[in-house]
Structures are given as C-alpha cells and as structure tokens.
Amino acid sequence: MGERSVSVVVPALNEAGNIRPLVNEILKALGDDPDLEIVYVDDGSDDVSPEIFEALSRELAPRFVCVRHQTRCGQSTGVLTGIRHAKNRWIATLDADGQNDPADIPAMLKVLFESNQPDRRLVVGWRQKRKDTWLKRFSSRHANRIRAGLLGDDTPDTGCGLKVMSRELFLRLPYFNHMHRFLPALVLRAGGEVVSVPVNHRPRVEGVSKYGFHNRLWVGIVDILGVMWLQRRAKVP
C-alpha cells in the first residue's frame, strides 16, 4: 500500500440511487492513487443496494469492497466496521446520500499532511452553505452551539460526514453509538488536534434522509453528557 494511500469509508442504508454516482465521483477525485480503496458498509439495506454493491465489487475489485451488516446498527457502527476493514493507513469518511462532495477530499488530505504529526490530526469538513431544509439547518446550528459550549471542541460543524484522519487515530477512540458526531471532542480528549476546512454541500437528489429533529435531539443530549463524562476522566500523558 502507498505511504499516503486512502481508504474511503461510506456507511449506507437504502441509498441505491446514490451509490454509482458517488463511487464515480470518488474515483474521479482520487483515482490517481493506485491503492485507492472504497469501502461501503451496507447497514442492512432492503432496497436494491445489495445487488448494486455486488456488481461494483465484480467491476472494480480490488478498489471497491462492500461489508454488509446483517442487522441495522447505525452510522457510527458503519464507520467503525468500514475502518476496521480498511487496508490503508489514511481514512476519508463521507455520507452515502451524495450531499458531501468527494472533490473536497484531496484538499483535506493536503491539510492533514501539512501537520508534523498527521497521525494525531483530524480534518473536518465545514458546510458553510448548507443545502438542507430550514428546520434541519436551524436544529443543526443550535445543536452545534450547545455542543461546542459544553464540550469545548471548537468545531463549527461536527455533523459533516466528510472527515479525514489516520486509521490508527480513529481506532484509539472510545466507541459508542452516535460517536461519529463527537469525533472532534474525542480526538482532543486523546491528545490530538482538529482542523475544520470549508467544503461544498449539495442538495439530496435521490432517496430520503434517515434523520429527523426528534431522533437527533434527545439522543444528542444524552451523548453530550456521556462525552463530558469521558472528558473529565481523560488522562493524556
């Protein structure tokens, strides 16, 4: 594997219409990497996604692999499964709905490798011009303010699925459901650093969102309290 080769991890649930277009965009953005790996994690889709994944595995092997959860486990577990199966040292994650732009990944990798210790750095996408409904933008903006105030992670947009880091850094972090939304706080807790960079954001054109206001609000409050507990008990040598 190349010294700076990347595995792109994409957790997906019932995103059949977005799979091929997104894979093509990833290949366009990162195809010059001879060891590029695209790892989809199918979180128990019941649409035609499995058939598409099987076809892509045949067409693009070994650059494309799909791991399937027999039962639905959520996005954080999907990210964890994908990173565990990834072969490369460096990881890029993005959402499967097509709203993240893979063309932003090379610039994020550049920021990652500008560090003297890239293994300790998390680069997070910052969606400055959200292409979501007003309710989603409103709830996200206030949730980010509350989270930043309580956790002190100094990150304007932890909910962006577009992130770049080392595989080793992620696997050192404590795992829990919904942890993907708290990666900046967890990385800082582990003695790492976090850099946010502006990224493109696009409207969803296929499928439907798996998240709503209520299924984020209440679990988010509990999760923040849990991360605060972890922060108070961290000991970084």
C-alpha positions in Angstrom: 0.0 0.0 0.0 1.2 3.5 -0.8 2.5 5.7 2.0 -0.3 8.2 1.5 -3.0 5.9 0.0 -6.5 6.4 1.2 -9.5 4.2 2.1 -12.8 6.0 1.6 -15.4 4.6 4.0 -19.1 5.1 3.3 -21.8 3.8 5.6 -25.0 3.4 3.7 -28.7 2.4 4.2 -31.1 2.3 1.3 -29.2 4.7 -0.9 -29.5 2.7 -4.1 -29.9 5.7 -6.4 -26.8 7.4 -5.0 -24.3 4.6 -5.0 -22.9 4.5 -8.5 -22.8 8.3 -9.0 -20.9 8.7 -5.7 -18.5 5.9 -6.5 -17.8 7.5 -9.9 -17.1 10.9 -8.1 -14.7 9.2 -5.6 -12.8 7.6 -8.5 -12.6 10.9 -10.3 -11.3 12.7 -7.3 -8.9 10.1 -6.0 -8.4 7.7 -9.0 -4.7 8.7 -9.4 -4.0 6.8 -6.1 -3.1 3.3 -7.4 -4.0 1.8 -4.0 -7.3 3.7 -3.5 -9.8 1.7 -1.7 -13.6 2.4 -1.5 -15.2 0.6 1.5 -19.0 0.7 1.6 -20.8 -0.7 4.7 -24.3 -1.7 3.9 -26.3 -1.3 7.1 -29.0 -3.9 6.3 -30.5 -2.2 3.2 -33.7 -3.7 1.9 -33.8 -1.9 -1.4 -31.7 -2.9 -4.5 -28.5 -1.7 -2.9 -27.1 -5.2 -2.3 -27.3 -6.0 -6.0 -25.5 -2.8 -6.9 -22.8 -3.5 -4.4 -22.3 -7.0 -5.8 -22.0 -5.6 -9.3 -19.5 -2.9 -8.2 -17.4 -5.5 -6.3 -17.1 -7.5 -9.5 -16.4 -4.5 -11.8 -14.0 -2.5 -9.6 -12.2 -5.2 -7.4 -9.9 -4.7 -5.6 -10.6 -1.0 -5.4 -14.2 -1.5 -4.2 -15.4 -3.7 -1.3 -18.7 -3.9 0.5 -19.2 -5.2 4.0 -22.8 -5.9 5.0 -24.4 -5.8 8.4 -27.0 -8.5 8.9 -28.9 -6.2 11.2 -29.1 -2.4 11.2 -26.5 -0.9 13.6 -26.4 2.8 12.8 -23.9 5.2 11.2 -21.3 5.1 13.9 -21.1 1.3 13.8 -21.0 1.5 10.0 -18.0 3.9 10.2 -16.3 1.6 12.7 -16.9 -1.5 10.6 -15.5 0.2 7.4 -12.4 1.5 9.1 -11.7 -1.9 10.7 -11.9 -3.5 7.2 -9.9 -0.7 5.5 -6.4 -1.6 4.3 -4.8 1.8 4.0 -3.3 4.0 6.8 -5.3 7.0 5.9 -9.1 7.3 6.0 -11.7 9.6 4.5 -15.3 9.2 5.5 -18.4 10.7 3.8 -22.1 10.2 3.8 -23.8 8.0 1.3 -26.5 10.5 0.3 -24.4 12.4 -2.2 -24.5 15.7 -0.3 -20.8 15.5 0.5 -18.5 16.3 -2.4 -15.6 13.8 -2.9 -13.8 16.5 -4.8 -13.0 18.1 -1.4 -11.0 15.1 -0.2 -7.7 16.0 -1.8 -7.6 19.4 -0.3 -8.5 17.9 3.1 -5.7 15.4 2.7 -3.3 18.2 2.0 -4.2 19.9 5.3 -3.8 16.6 7.1 -0.3 16.1 5.7 0.8 19.6 6.5 1.0 18.6 10.1 4.3 17.3 11.6 2.2 14.6 13.2 -0.6 13.7 10.7 -1.4 10.6 12.8 -2.7 13.0 15.5 -4.8 15.3 13.3 -8.4 15.1 12.4 -9.6 17.3 9.4 -13.3 18.0 9.5 -15.5 19.4 6.7 -17.3 22.6 7.5 -20.5 23.1 5.4 -20.8 26.8 5.4 -23.6 26.9 2.8 -25.9 24.0 3.8 -28.3 22.7 1.1 -30.9 21.3 3.6 -34.3 22.3 4.8 -34.6 25.3 7.1 -35.6 23.1 10.0 -32.5 20.9 9.5 -30.3 24.0 9.3 -31.9 25.5 12.4 -31.6 22.4 14.5 -28.0 21.8 13.4 -26.9 25.3 14.1 -28.3 25.3 17.6 -27.0 21.8 18.3 -23.5 22.8 17.2 -23.6 25.8 19.5 -24.7 23.8 22.5 -22.2 21.0 21.9 -19.3 23.4 21.3 -20.2 25.3 24.5 -20.4 22.2 26.7 -17.5 20.2 25.1 -15.2 23.0 24.1 -14.3 21.2 20.8 -14.0 24.5 18.8 -15.6 22.8 15.8 -18.3 24.6 13.9 -19.8 21.6 12.1 -19.2 18.2 13.7 -22.2 16.7 11.9 -20.4 16.9 8.5 -19.8 13.3 7.3 -16.7 14.4 5.4 -13.7 13.8 7.6 -10.0 12.7 7.1 -7.8 11.0 9.7 -5.5 8.1 10.3 -6.9 4.7 10.8 -4.9 4.3 14.0 -6.2 7.5 15.5 -9.9 6.5 14.9 -9.3 3.0 16.4 -7.8 4.5 19.5 -11.0 6.4 20.3 -13.8 5.0 22.6 -16.6 3.6 20.6 -20.3 4.2 21.3 -23.4 4.7 19.2 -23.5 8.2 17.6 -19.8 8.7 18.3 -19.3 9.9 14.7 -20.9 13.2 15.7 -18.4 13.7 18.6 -15.1 12.8 16.8 -13.5 16.3 17.4 -14.1 16.2 21.1 -12.9 12.6 21.3 -9.7 13.4 19.3 -8.9 16.3 21.5 -9.5 14.1 24.6 -6.9 11.7 23.2 -4.3 14.5 22.8 -4.8 15.1 19.1 -5.7 18.2 17.1 -8.7 19.2 15.0 -8.8 21.4 11.9 -12.0 22.5 10.2 -11.9 23.4 6.5 -14.8 24.7 4.3 -16.3 22.1 2.0 -19.0 22.0 -0.6 -22.5 20.8 0.3 -25.1 19.7 -2.2 -28.9 19.0 -2.0 -30.1 15.4 -1.8 -31.4 14.3 -5.2 -32.1 10.6 -4.5 -33.6 8.8 -1.5 -34.8 10.2 1.8 -32.9 11.3 5.0 -32.7 8.8 7.8 -32.5 11.6 10.4 -35.1 14.0 11.8 -35.2 16.7 14.5 -36.5 14.4 17.3 -34.3 11.4 16.7 -31.3 13.7 17.0 -32.3 16.0 19.8 -32.9 13.6 22.7 -30.1 11.1 22.0 -27.8 14.1 21.4 -28.4 15.4 24.9 -27.6 12.0 26.4 -24.5 11.6 24.2 -23.1 15.1 25.2 -23.4 14.2 28.9 -21.6 10.9 28.2 -18.7 12.7 26.3 -18.4 15.2 29.1 -18.0 12.3 31.5 -15.3 10.9 29.3 -13.5 14.2 29.1 -13.4 14.6 32.8 -11.8 11.2 33.2 -9.2 11.5 30.4 -5.5 11.3 31.3 -3.2 12.3 28.4 0.5 11.6 29.0 
